Amino acid sequence: MPGQKLSVVVTRRLPEVVETRMMELFDVELSESDAKMSRDELVAAMSRADVLVPCVTDNIDANMLAQAGERLKLIANYGAGIDHLDVSSARQRGVLVSNTPGVVTEDTADMTIALMLAVTRRIPEGLFLMQSGNWDGWSPTAMLGGRIGGRRLGILGMGRIGRAVAQRARAFGMQVHYHNRKRLRPEIEEPLEATYWESLDQMLARVDVLSINCPHTPSTFHLLNARRLRLMKPDAVIVNTSRGEVIDENALTRMLRAGELGGVGLDVFEHGTEVNPRLRELPNVVLLPHMGSSTVEGRTEMGERVIVNIKTFADGHRPPDLVVPAMQ
């Protein structure tokens, strides 16, 4: 659409510098309240926009797209994950979808390591002890955790984030193992000194810490089910900064309560904000509010990628981060 100022609707508040730049380039409707839009509000937004800028809280399905009308031409997603969008239905209706891959890689990898340390070194327990005013001094056997150096780390999903986690883990002296749909090329695998396991079951039985870094797809839903969780060592630690649906949360909770796992650090949950209340009761569980990518730098870069995708589309070209629907 060269020469035409696109109408853009943004569903949530974005960093101020991003919103300002959007105002300069496009005819933008910003979100003032930062409240999650309802289905009807999303449909209405799509019907009056050339471009919709949603995020992970906006679930857009085929039925909603069918009601959106003919004006919408691009969904420029603010974020890398697109499992909340029906990409195939969008493309069938002539609506392109773009995302922001790679932007949150370093931030999410940092948070993965932070969760490993938080669980193994019992940081939240120590924090609670200090904040409650109940600490009565140092003791040789008090608050004993474990070091992560020398432990075997299993990485489930060796994409950008998985590889960034592996690099950090090596710096901490961990031994890196991984399971992926395809083995990495030697020039990528060898510097990480990573051991590839074609069998996820075999890897799970051998690792001390498991980091989940794969996307949520039909094939990864409950990939860590009760059977697979039982394969792990009773003192193993699980960290998930990817998608909550990959783990059977009920099975995970049962095993933790039974003392059959060493601990868990979760930044994502199977049912979104509906966190299993029994998880909150356990001292060896660290729960975070989906803040793996929550850095000023990362969120700003994410917005800049959205702007590039919209501007490229406005100039009549293919958005650089165009999402191609998965083959059925």
Secondary structure, 3 states (H helix, E strand, C coil): CCCCCCEEEECCCCCHHHHHHHHHHCEEECCCCCCCCCHHHHHHHHHCCCEEECCCCCCECHHHHHHCCCCCCEEECCCCCCCCECHHHHHHCCCEEECCCCCCHHHHHHHHHHHHHHHHCCHHHHHHHHHCCCCCCCCCCCCCCCCCCCCEEEEECCCHHHHHHHHHHHHCCCEEEEECCCCCCHHHHHHHCCEECCCHHHHHCCCCEEEECCCCCCCCCCCECHHHHCCCCCCCEEEECCCHHHECHHHHHHHHHCCCCCEEEECCCCCCCCCCHHHHCCCCEEECCCCCCCCHHHHHHHHHHHHHHHHHHHCCCCCCCECCCCCC
